[in-house]
Amino acid sequence: MILAANAKRAALLAALLVAACGPSGAERAGKVARGGLTRAWPATGIKRVLLRAGFAPEATVAVRAGDTIEIFGQPSGGAAGYHSPDPKWKETSAADWGLDFVADTHGDVLVVSSKNEIAYIHHAYTLREVTLAVPPGIEVTRERRALSGNGAPDLSPPGRP
């Protein structure tokens, strides 16, 4: 009985140590959590956010106090209707596709782009239900990305040709 109790305590202590030594908050950002994907960046020096994603025009923008810019998106899609000649092929779920948000600054503009969003023949992987939260005074511009088979992010400066 005492041995079993000590084993449970040891297992609990090991779990706590692993959790404490695990990834930091910044490293956890971008993981699929709460059924969706979240990212955050410092708002210091930022006057405008340019959001580029397949569903950017439909994105909800929330103004709230704080010093971070946060984004949430729901991975969606798949390869419905695709029939691979490989009998072992299995469709990749939207949560496992590698959908993400990445960002780069250009002066006082933070460009946020979706990553790995695609729409090509039977394959369509997107981030939906996008919500962008910004501190007061930060302007938001939403720009729809034309999706293709190339999911590379578009972090080019605003006003590109």
WOSUL-V28282 format. One record per run of one state. SS is the DSSP state (@ for helix, = for strand, . for the rest). FROM is the first residue (numbers start at 0). LEN is the number of residues. Records with the same first field share a line. If there is no record, write none. Layout:
SS->FROM-LEN, FROM-LEN
//
This chain:
.->0-1, 20-4, 28-3, 33-2, 42-5, 53-2, 58-1, 63-4, 78-15, 96-3, 106-2, 115-2, 120-2, 134-4, 144-17
@->1-19, 24-4, 55-3, 93-3
=->31-2, 35-7, 47-6, 59-4, 67-11, 99-7, 108-7, 117-3, 122-12, 138-6
//
